[in-house]
Amino acid sequence: MTAQSRRSFLKVGLAAGIAPALAALPLAARGAQPRVFAPQPSDWRGYEITTRVTLPKAAPAQIWLPVPSLDNDYQHSLDDSHSGNATQAEIILDPANGARYLHARFDGSAPPELALTSRFQTRNRTVDWSKPMPASADPAVLQAALRPSGSKPLDGIVAETAARITAGAGSDLDKVRAIYAWIVAHCYRNLDTPGCGPGHAVATLTSAGLGGKCADLNGLFVALARASGVPARDVYGVRVAPSSFGFKQLGANSETITAAQHCRAEVWLSDYGWVAMDPADVLKVMRAETETWIKDPGDPVVSQVNAALLGNWEGNWVGFNTAEDLALADRATRLPFLMYPQAEIAGQPLNELDAKGFAYQITAAPIAA
């Protein structure tokens, strides 16, 4: 990436008339008044992400790479291209869940090499709680967002916890607010959790002691919502640009985004449609935005983020898919979710969380919208 494109990357989140000083820590983190974090409706912004994989030896191999699959009012795909020395490579659409991924096979004649570039547009996602409007959705999609999955059973401790949290809630929105507030008040970001976490709701409630990362915390939010009768789903993706609001934890702060994966969540509310949710990012700000672990959601560094991420999210992130228990082509075992590159050499899977050992890199750059 050129120096000019680096400068463009670091400024891309500031395009909506926000001062360049926002690229620093929030004012509140420096002892001043808190900065208002409230994503507003925004213009479309264009990005491209490129994943480059070079496996370490010449051997028969397979690689699966997630491709942005969502097309809605906050994200549009433009095009995808790939190159390398694969014997066969194709982008596959899973008809069961709409996930797209690049599947490449290698015959072992040379060390496998693969590059995938996806170009897309995103914009901020917002809700106006003062303007309810009846919404409609495919009943099959809503039913899928109420079903248990391998990582999200809806009985036992999940059902018991959901019932306790939502006792007395008069509407689905009341239930969602209660679950969101409970996650923020009782869970925490565990810095020792590998990657985005395994996303097992029961483990998060028990053996993990309510700690984890985004797939665990937002995954638990989704499981509790489903157990309460509210359609909900995780959206698996990656951050592609800095936050426009000055929070270093809420953006990708260089063009290399290899470790910038992030799982968000959304719920279906009949008066609003699909609505953005991200309690895990509130907990990320609380745990890691400042040198001191903030444990009070009312702290001035956190309060605006806490309020905003119930219903809104910033368009500096791209969603790959909402798929759970995904069966990839020619892979023996199902994945709980597809957010990281996947590969195997001679039938042996590689660790997707070990980017150096796996030998992959993901980069992002702004493009003309």
C-alpha positions as CSV (number, residue, x, y, z in Angstrom):
1,M,0.0,0.0,0.0
2,T,1.4,3.4,-0.9
3,A,1.9,6.2,1.6
4,Q,-1.0,8.1,0.0
5,S,-3.3,5.1,0.4
6,R,-2.2,4.6,4.0
7,R,-3.1,8.2,4.7
8,S,-6.5,7.7,3.0
9,F,-7.0,4.5,5.0
10,L,-6.4,6.3,8.3
11,K,-8.7,9.2,7.3
12,V,-11.5,7.1,5.8
13,G,-13.5,7.1,9.1
14,L,-13.3,10.9,9.3
15,A,-15.1,11.6,6.0
16,A,-18.4,12.7,7.6
17,G,-17.1,16.1,8.8
18,I,-15.5,14.8,12.0
19,A,-12.2,16.5,13.0
20,P,-9.0,14.5,12.5
21,A,-8.3,14.6,16.2
22,L,-10.9,11.9,16.6
23,A,-8.3,9.4,15.5
24,A,-6.8,9.7,19.0
25,L,-8.3,8.3,22.2
26,P,-11.6,9.5,23.4
27,L,-11.4,12.8,25.3
28,A,-12.8,11.1,28.3
29,A,-9.8,8.7,28.3
30,R,-7.6,11.8,28.8
31,G,-9.7,13.2,31.6
32,A,-12.0,15.6,29.6
33,Q,-15.7,15.4,28.7
34,P,-16.7,12.2,26.9
35,R,-17.0,12.2,23.1
36,V,-20.5,11.4,21.8
37,F,-20.5,8.0,20.1
38,A,-23.6,7.8,18.0
39,P,-23.4,6.5,14.4
40,Q,-25.6,8.6,12.1
41,P,-26.9,7.8,8.7
42,S,-24.0,8.1,6.3
43,D,-23.0,7.9,2.6
44,W,-21.7,4.7,1.1
45,R,-18.0,4.1,1.5
46,G,-16.0,1.6,-0.7
47,Y,-13.4,-0.8,0.5
48,E,-11.5,-3.9,-0.8
49,I,-10.0,-6.6,1.3
50,T,-7.4,-9.1,0.1
51,T,-6.5,-12.4,1.7
52,R,-3.2,-13.9,0.6
53,V,-2.3,-17.5,1.6
54,T,1.0,-19.3,1.0
55,L,1.1,-22.8,2.5
56,P,4.5,-24.0,3.7
57,K,5.1,-27.1,1.6
58,A,4.2,-28.8,-1.7
59,A,1.4,-31.2,-0.8
60,P,-2.2,-31.9,-1.7
61,A,-4.2,-29.2,0.1
62,Q,-7.5,-27.3,0.3
63,I,-8.3,-23.7,1.3
64,W,-11.6,-22.1,2.1
65,L,-11.8,-18.3,2.4
66,P,-15.0,-16.4,3.5
67,V,-16.4,-14.0,0.9
68,P,-18.8,-11.1,1.9
69,S,-22.3,-12.5,1.3
70,L,-24.6,-9.8,2.6
71,D,-26.6,-7.4,0.4
72,N,-28.9,-5.1,2.3
73,D,-29.4,-1.5,3.3
74,Y,-26.0,-1.2,5.0
75,Q,-23.7,-3.4,2.8
76,H,-23.4,-4.1,-0.9
77,S,-20.9,-6.5,-2.6
78,L,-19.3,-5.2,-5.8
79,D,-17.1,-7.9,-7.1
80,D,-14.7,-10.7,-6.1
81,S,-11.6,-12.0,-7.9
82,H,-9.0,-14.7,-7.1
83,S,-5.6,-15.9,-8.4
84,G,-2.9,-18.4,-7.5
85,N,-1.8,-21.9,-8.5
86,A,-4.8,-23.9,-7.5
87,T,-5.8,-26.9,-9.5
88,Q,-9.4,-25.8,-9.1
89,A,-11.0,-22.8,-7.4
90,E,-14.5,-21.5,-7.3
91,I,-16.7,-19.3,-5.1
92,I,-19.5,-21.4,-3.6
93,L,-22.9,-20.2,-2.4
94,D,-24.3,-22.4,0.4
95,P,-28.0,-22.5,-0.5
96,A,-29.0,-23.4,3.1
97,N,-27.7,-20.3,4.7
98,G,-26.5,-17.9,2.0
99,A,-22.8,-18.0,3.0
100,R,-20.3,-17.6,0.2
101,Y,-16.7,-18.8,0.3
102,L,-13.8,-19.5,-2.1
103,H,-12.9,-23.2,-2.2
104,A,-9.5,-24.0,-3.8
105,R,-7.8,-27.4,-4.3
106,F,-4.1,-27.9,-4.9
107,D,-2.5,-31.1,-6.4
108,G,0.7,-30.9,-4.4
109,S,3.0,-30.1,-7.3
110,A,4.1,-26.8,-5.7
111,P,3.5,-24.9,-2.4
112,P,-0.1,-23.7,-2.6
113,E,-0.6,-20.0,-3.2
114,L,-4.0,-18.2,-3.2
115,A,-5.2,-14.6,-3.2
116,L,-8.8,-13.4,-2.9
117,T,-9.9,-9.8,-3.3
118,S,-13.4,-8.7,-2.5
119,R,-14.7,-5.2,-3.1
120,F,-17.8,-3.8,-1.4
121,Q,-19.6,-0.8,0.0
122,T,-20.7,-0.2,3.6
123,R,-22.4,2.5,5.5
124,N,-23.4,3.2,9.1
125,R,-26.4,1.3,10.4
126,T,-28.8,3.2,12.6
127,V,-32.3,2.9,14.2
128,D,-34.7,5.6,15.3
129,W,-36.5,4.2,18.3
130,S,-39.0,7.1,18.2
131,K,-40.3,6.0,14.8
132,P,-41.6,2.4,14.9
133,M,-42.8,1.1,11.6
134,P,-44.2,-2.4,11.0
135,A,-41.7,-4.6,9.2
136,S,-41.9,-7.9,7.4
137,A,-39.4,-10.7,6.7
138,D,-39.4,-14.2,5.2
139,P,-41.0,-16.5,7.9
140,A,-38.3,-19.2,7.1
141,V,-35.5,-16.7,7.9
142,L,-37.2,-15.8,11.2
143,Q,-37.7,-19.4,12.1
144,A,-34.0,-20.1,11.4
145,A,-33.1,-17.2,13.8
146,L,-35.1,-18.9,16.5
147,R,-33.6,-22.4,16.2
148,P,-30.8,-23.8,18.5
149,S,-27.4,-24.6,16.9
150,G,-24.5,-26.6,18.0
151,S,-23.0,-23.7,20.0
152,K,-26.4,-22.3,21.1
153,P,-28.7,-24.8,22.8
154,L,-31.8,-23.1,24.0
155,D,-32.7,-25.3,26.9
156,G,-31.1,-25.9,30.3
157,I,-29.0,-23.1,31.7
158,V,-29.5,-20.9,28.6
159,A,-33.3,-21.1,29.0
160,E,-33.1,-20.6,32.7
161,T,-30.9,-17.6,32.4
162,A,-33.0,-16.0,29.7
163,A,-36.2,-16.4,31.8
164,R,-34.6,-14.8,34.8
165,I,-33.2,-11.9,32.8
166,T,-36.5,-11.2,30.9
167,A,-38.9,-11.7,33.8
168,G,-41.5,-8.9,33.6
169,A,-40.5,-7.8,30.1
170,G,-43.6,-6.7,28.3
171,S,-42.4,-6.7,24.7
172,D,-39.6,-8.2,22.5
173,L,-37.8,-4.8,22.7
174,D,-38.0,-4.9,26.5
175,K,-36.5,-8.4,26.4
176,V,-33.7,-7.3,24.1
177,R,-32.9,-4.3,26.3
178,A,-32.8,-6.5,29.4
179,I,-30.5,-9.1,27.8
180,Y,-28.2,-6.4,26.3
181,A,-27.9,-4.7,29.7
182,W,-27.3,-8.0,31.5
183,I,-24.5,-8.9,29.1
184,V,-22.8,-5.6,29.7
185,A,-23.3,-5.7,33.4
186,H,-22.3,-9.3,34.1
187,C,-19.9,-10.5,31.3
188,Y,-16.4,-9.4,30.5
189,R,-13.9,-9.5,27.7
190,N,-11.2,-12.1,28.5
191,L,-8.0,-11.0,26.9
192,D,-6.6,-14.5,27.1
193,T,-9.4,-16.0,24.9
194,P,-7.9,-17.1,21.5
195,G,-9.2,-15.3,18.5
196,C,-12.9,-14.3,18.8
197,G,-13.6,-17.2,21.0
198,P,-15.4,-20.5,20.3
199,G,-18.9,-19.1,20.7
200,H,-20.3,-21.8,23.0
201,A,-23.1,-20.2,25.0
202,V,-23.2,-22.9,27.7
203,A,-19.4,-22.7,28.3
204,T,-19.6,-18.9,28.5
205,L,-22.3,-19.2,31.2
206,T,-20.4,-21.9,33.1
207,S,-16.8,-22.9,32.7
208,A,-15.7,-19.6,31.1
209,G,-17.2,-17.6,34.0
210,L,-19.1,-15.2,31.7
211,G,-15.8,-14.2,30.0
212,G,-14.8,-14.4,26.4
213,K,-14.5,-12.4,23.2
214,C,-17.0,-11.3,20.6
215,A,-18.2,-14.7,19.3
216,D,-18.7,-15.8,23.0
217,L,-20.3,-12.6,24.2
218,N,-22.5,-11.6,21.2
219,G,-23.1,-15.4,20.7
220,L,-24.5,-15.6,24.3
221,F,-26.6,-12.5,23.6
222,V,-28.1,-14.2,20.5
223,A,-28.7,-17.5,22.4
224,L,-30.5,-15.7,25.2
225,A,-32.6,-13.7,22.8
226,R,-33.6,-16.9,20.9
227,A,-34.4,-18.6,24.2
228,S,-36.7,-15.6,25.0
229,G,-38.6,-16.0,21.7
230,V,-36.9,-13.1,19.9
231,P,-35.3,-14.0,16.5
232,A,-31.6,-13.2,16.6
233,R,-28.4,-14.1,14.8
234,D,-24.7,-13.4,14.8
235,V,-23.1,-11.7,11.8
236,Y,-19.5,-12.8,11.3
237,G,-17.1,-10.4,9.6
238,V,-13.9,-8.2,9.9
239,R,-13.1,-4.6,10.7
240,V,-11.8,-2.7,7.7
241,A,-11.1,0.9,8.8
242,P,-10.5,3.0,11.9
243,S,-13.4,4.1,14.0
244,S,-14.6,7.7,13.2
245,F,-15.2,8.2,16.9
246,G,-11.7,7.9,18.3
247,F,-12.0,4.5,20.0
248,K,-9.0,2.5,19.0
249,Q,-10.7,-0.7,20.1
250,L,-13.6,-0.2,17.7
251,G,-11.7,0.0,14.4
252,A,-8.9,-1.5,12.3
253,N,-6.0,0.9,12.8
254,S,-3.7,-0.2,10.0
255,E,-4.1,-1.6,6.5
256,T,-3.3,-5.1,7.8
257,I,-6.4,-6.6,9.3
258,T,-5.3,-10.2,9.7
259,A,-6.5,-10.2,13.3
260,A,-9.4,-7.8,13.0
261,Q,-12.2,-10.3,12.8
262,H,-15.3,-9.3,14.7
263,C,-18.7,-10.9,15.3
264,R,-21.7,-8.6,15.6
265,A,-25.3,-9.5,16.3
266,E,-28.8,-8.4,15.3
267,V,-32.3,-9.1,16.4
268,W,-35.7,-9.0,14.7
269,L,-38.3,-6.6,16.1
270,S,-41.6,-6.4,14.4
271,D,-41.7,-2.6,14.6
272,Y,-38.2,-2.1,13.3
273,G,-37.0,-5.1,11.3
274,W,-33.5,-6.4,11.8
275,V,-31.7,-4.2,14.4
276,A,-28.0,-4.0,15.1
277,M,-26.6,-5.1,18.5
278,D,-23.0,-5.2,19.8
279,P,-22.7,-5.6,23.6
280,A,-19.4,-7.3,23.0
281,D,-17.8,-4.1,21.8
282,V,-19.1,-2.3,24.9
283,L,-17.2,-4.8,26.9
284,K,-14.1,-4.4,24.7
285,V,-14.1,-0.7,25.3
286,M,-14.5,-1.4,29.1
287,R,-11.6,-3.9,29.2
288,A,-9.1,-2.5,26.7
289,E,-9.7,1.1,25.6
290,T,-7.7,2.5,28.6
291,E,-4.9,1.1,30.7
292,T,-7.3,0.6,33.6
293,W,-10.1,-2.0,33.3
294,I,-13.4,0.0,33.4
295,K,-16.0,-2.1,35.2
296,D,-18.8,0.5,35.4
297,P,-21.0,0.7,32.2
298,G,-21.8,4.3,33.4
299,D,-18.2,5.4,33.2
300,P,-17.9,8.4,30.8
301,V,-15.6,6.6,28.5
302,V,-18.2,3.8,28.1
303,S,-21.6,5.3,28.5
304,Q,-22.1,6.7,25.0
305,V,-20.8,3.5,23.4
306,N,-23.1,1.4,25.6
307,A,-26.1,3.5,24.6
308,A,-25.2,3.6,20.9
309,L,-24.4,-0.1,20.2
310,L,-28.0,-1.1,21.1
311,G,-29.4,-0.4,17.7
312,N,-26.5,1.1,15.7
313,W,-23.2,0.1,14.4
314,E,-20.4,1.9,12.4
315,G,-19.8,1.1,8.7
316,N,-16.1,0.4,9.2
317,W,-16.7,-3.4,9.2
318,V,-17.9,-5.9,6.6
319,G,-20.1,-8.9,7.3
320,F,-19.2,-12.2,5.7
321,N,-22.3,-14.3,6.7
322,T,-24.7,-15.3,9.4
323,A,-24.1,-19.1,9.0
324,E,-23.9,-21.6,11.8
325,D,-22.9,-25.2,11.8
326,L,-21.6,-24.7,8.3
327,A,-20.6,-27.7,6.1
328,L,-17.9,-26.6,3.8
329,A,-17.3,-28.4,0.5
330,D,-15.1,-31.4,0.9
331,R,-14.4,-30.8,4.6
332,A,-15.2,-33.6,6.9
333,T,-16.4,-31.6,10.0
334,R,-18.8,-28.7,10.3
335,L,-17.7,-25.3,11.4
336,P,-19.6,-23.5,14.2
337,F,-19.1,-20.3,12.1
338,L,-16.9,-19.1,9.1
339,M,-15.0,-15.9,10.0
340,Y,-11.4,-17.0,9.5
341,P,-9.5,-18.6,6.6
342,Q,-9.6,-22.4,6.7
343,A,-7.1,-24.9,5.2
344,E,-5.8,-28.4,5.4
345,I,-2.7,-30.1,4.1
346,A,-2.9,-33.8,3.3
347,G,-6.2,-33.9,5.1
348,Q,-4.8,-32.3,8.3
349,P,-6.5,-29.0,9.3
350,L,-4.4,-26.0,10.0
351,N,-5.0,-23.7,13.0
352,E,-7.0,-20.7,11.6
353,L,-5.9,-18.6,14.6
354,D,-2.2,-19.0,13.8
355,A,-1.9,-16.7,10.9
356,K,1.9,-17.0,10.9
357,G,2.0,-20.7,11.0
358,F,-0.9,-20.9,8.5
359,A,0.9,-18.2,6.5
360,Y,-2.0,-15.9,5.6
361,Q,-2.4,-12.1,5.6
362,I,-5.5,-10.0,5.2
363,T,-5.2,-6.3,4.1
364,A,-7.9,-3.6,3.6
365,A,-7.9,-0.4,1.6
366,P,-10.5,2.3,0.8
367,I,-11.7,2.5,-2.8
368,A,-14.1,4.9,-4.6
369,A,-17.6,4.3,-3.5
